[in-house]
Amino acid sequence: MKTTLVNKYKFKAFGLNIISDFYFSELPINKFEFGFEDIVIEKADLTLNWKHLSGQSKYFTIKNNLILVRIPNNAIYMIENGNKIYYSPMENVDADQLRLYLLGTCMGALLLQRRILPLHGSAIEINGKAYAIVGDSGAGKSTLASALLRLGYHLISDDVIPVTISEQGIPLVTPAYPQQKLWVESLNQFGMKSDSYSPLFNRETKFAIPVTDQFASKPLQLEGIIELSKNENDNITLTHVTGLQKLQTLYNHTYRNLFIAPLGLIDWHFNTSTKICEQINMFQLKRPTTRFSADELAEAILSTI
């Protein structure tokens, strides 16, 4: 598939130069010469690619270093060699729904192809170090990160957290892009008016929150990981995670971890996770579901670290 770098937008995200025919309002504009791009994103007709390669799969297929993903009523996406993302929109799909998958599933898959570990969560800079808040969907990761931002700390990433290992063996988190995603309930609790922000797509009650003034500017050492989950009672508990459970936690919260085995990355993921676990502290933080507790959770983290 031939790429033509004409009339493309240039962005910087996840520490990478991006050329795209899709405009991302949330990504910082970047000026670089053609030929110095790390990633190309462009529209293409992937109908035949899916027909010939998908087999019996309904949603995704992987052939060597090529990933095809089909999202019903959205698009077919192809992520190739860690440097190309193609998208084939279905009829009447909203552009905002495309951007969610391009910057989410597609970018997570591309980072894996580039041997960059993508964690699912929010990363915050605290006292010059990176702390990742991971957890299942709905755990409250972005809301907790927002509570920390309100205390003056800085966002590194929201949703997809890119982690690399330096030549010195230090795990580093690279800033993604300066935006958070918050549900309207969290906005209301923080006294933020939803009509001041754009919904992620039509009729959505989750909003895009720019954080340009509190965005980290450089890669930071990953000092700790906090796994956030819900508590069945009214208590907040914060406990250390140790031993093999640290490895399991990293696997559980690797973005799109179902791609790891088909890509042949099991050994790489294990070795990378081991190096990370040797260098960081890990905690499990449980929050009550009976009340809004983000500010208390933030204080619990700060008093511990």
N, C-alpha and C positions, 0 to 999 in steps of 0.2 A: 504494500500500500504506500503510494508515493505521498510525501508531505510537501506542501507548498507553504512557505513561511511568508505569505503576503497578507497584508491587512490583519495581522494578529496583534493581540494584546500581550504585554510583557508584565509578569508579576514575579514577586518573591514570596515564597511560603515554604515552610518546613526546611529552610536553609537551602532551597533549590531555586534556580532560575526556571521560570515557566513561560512558555509561549502558548497562547490559546486563542482559538477563534470564538470561544465562549467568554463573555465578560463576567468576571467575578468582582462585584462591588466590595466584597469584604477583604479582598487581597490587596496588599500594598503594591502600587505600581513600581516597576523596577526598570532601570535603563541599562541595557547591555547590548552588545553587538550580536547580530545573527551569527550562529555558530557556537555561541557560548551558552546556549540553553541546555538545561538538564532534562527537562520534560516538555513534550509536545502534546497538547490536548486539542483534538479536532473532531468535527462531525464526519461520519462516514456511514455508508449503508452496510450494516453487518448481518443482514438477513441471511445471505448465503453462508457466511462464516458460521453462524449459529446452526443452520440446517446441516452443514457438512460435519461439524465437530461435536455437536452437543450429545449425539446418541440418544439415550433414554433420559438424560438429565432434564429436569424442569427449570432449574435456576442457575447452575453454573457448571462449567467444565474446565479442566486444566490440561493443557498439552505442552510439555516441557516448560518453557518460560512464557507461556501465553495463557491468560485467564480470560474466559468469556463468562459474563454474568448477565442474566436476563431477569429484569424486574417487571412483572406484569403491570400493564397500564402505565409504564414509565419509559424504559429504553433497554436496548442491548448495549452492554459496555465491553470493550476489549482492552485489557491491560497487558502490555507487551514489553519484555526485556528491561523493565525498570525505568523506561524512558518515554513510553508512549501510552496515551489513553485515548481511545476512540469511543465515540458515543453515537448511537443510532436511535433517535427519539421515536416513540410511538405517537400515533395520531392524537392531537389535542393535549399532549402532556404539558404541564406547566413548567416554565423554565426554572422556577425556584425549586421544583422537585428534582430536576436534573442536577442542580448545583449541590444538593444534599448528598447525592450518591457520588458525584464526581470528587467532592472533597472528603467524603466519608469512605465508603466501601472501596472505591477505585484507588484513592490515595493510600489507604491502608494496605491494599494488595500490592501497589507499586513499591511502597516502602519495604515490604517483605522481599520483593524481587531484588531490591537494592541492598539487602541484608541490613536493613535498619529495623529495629524492633518497634512495632507500633503498639502502644498500650492504649486501652480504651478508658479514657477518663479526662481529668483536668489536671494541669500542672501549674503550680504557683511558685514564684520566687519568694523565699523567706530568708532574710539575712544573707543574701548572696548565694544561696543554694536552692536547688530544685526539689520540690516535694510533689509527688504524683498522688492524686486522689482517684482510685479506681473503684469499680463496683458494677453491679448489674444495672441494666436500664431501669430508671426510676428510683435508684438508690438515693439520689440527691447530690450527685457529684458536683454539678455546675452550681447548684444553689450554695453548697458549702464553699466552693471556690469564690463565689460572689461575696459571701460573708467575709472572707479573708481579704478580698479586694477592697471592701469597705473599710478595712482597718489599715489600708495604705500599702498593701503588698501588691506584687505585679503578676499578671497573667503570662504564662509561657505558652500554654496550649489548652484548647478545649475540644474534647471529643477524641482526637487522634494525637497521641503523645509520641514523638519520634525519639528513640533512645539508641545511641551508638556507644561503642567502647573506644576510648582513645588509645593511642600507642602505649600510653603508660598504664593501661588497664582501668582507667577511670570511666564510669558510666556518665554520659552527658545527655542532657535534654536540649534539643534545638527548638527555638521558638517557631510556632506554626504560623498563626496569623491572628491579628488583634480583634477577635470577636468571641463572645459567649453566646450560648443558647439557653434561655430561661423560660420556664412555664409561667403563664400569667399568674398562677397562685403564688409563685415565688416573688414576682414583681410586686404583687399586692402586699405581701408580708414586708418587703423592703421599702414600701412607700413609693415605688416607682410606677409612673403612669404608662400603661401599655400603649396608649395612643401616641407616645413619643418614640416608639420603636416599630420596626417592620416585622410582621409575622413571617415565619419561615416560608410559608406558602399560603394560598387562599384559604380562609376560614380556619387556619391553624391557630391554636392557643399557645404556641411556643414562639418566642420572639428572638430576633437577632439583636444582640446588645454590643455595640462597638466599645472597645476598651483601649483606644489608641494611646491615651495619656498614661495608661498603666500597663504597658506591654513591654516585656523583657526584650532587650536588644541583642543579646548574644547567647551562645550555648552555655549552659550551667551544669555543674556537677550534680548528679542525682544523689541526694543525701538520704531520702526516705520515701517509702510508699505506704499510703494509708488505704486500706480496703474498707470502704464504707458499705454498711448493710443495715437492714431494719431490725429493730428489737421488738420482741413480742410484749415487753412491759414498758414502763414509763422511764426507765433508766438509760443513762448514757454510760457506755463502758468502752474503755480503750485498753487493749492488751497487746503485748508483743507477739509477733509471729516468728517462729524459729524453725530450724531444721528443714526437712523436706517440704514442709507446708509452704515455705517461701517459694520454692520452685513451682508448686502446684498453683499458688496464687498468681504468679506471673503468667503461667500458661492460661489459666482461666480468663485472665483479663488482657490477653493479647488480642488486638483488634483483628477480627475475622480469623480466629485460630483454626477454623476448619480448612483453611488454605495451606497450613503448614506441612502436613503430610503429603498431599498431592504435589506440592512444589519440591519435595525432597529435602525439606529444611528441618527435619526432626533433630538431627545431630547439631546443626547450627543453632537452633533455638535452645536446645539444652545447654550447650556450651556458653552461649551468650547469657542465658538466664543464670547460670552458675556464677559467672564473673560478676554479674550485677548483684546477686545475693551476697557475695563475699564482701561487697563494699557498702551496703546500705543497711539501714534499720527498716523494719517492716512492722506495721501495726494493723490491728483490726479494730475499727471504730463502729460501734452499733448505736443507732439513733432510734428514739421512740417514734412511733407512727401516730401517736395520739395528739401531738402538738408540734408547732414549728420550733425547731431547735438549732437552726444553722449557726446562730451567734454563739450558743453554748458549745457547739461542736468545735467551732473555730478556736474558742478559748481553751478547750481541752487539748487540742493539737498544740497550740502555742506553749501551754504550760508544760507539755511533755517534751517537746523537741528543744 
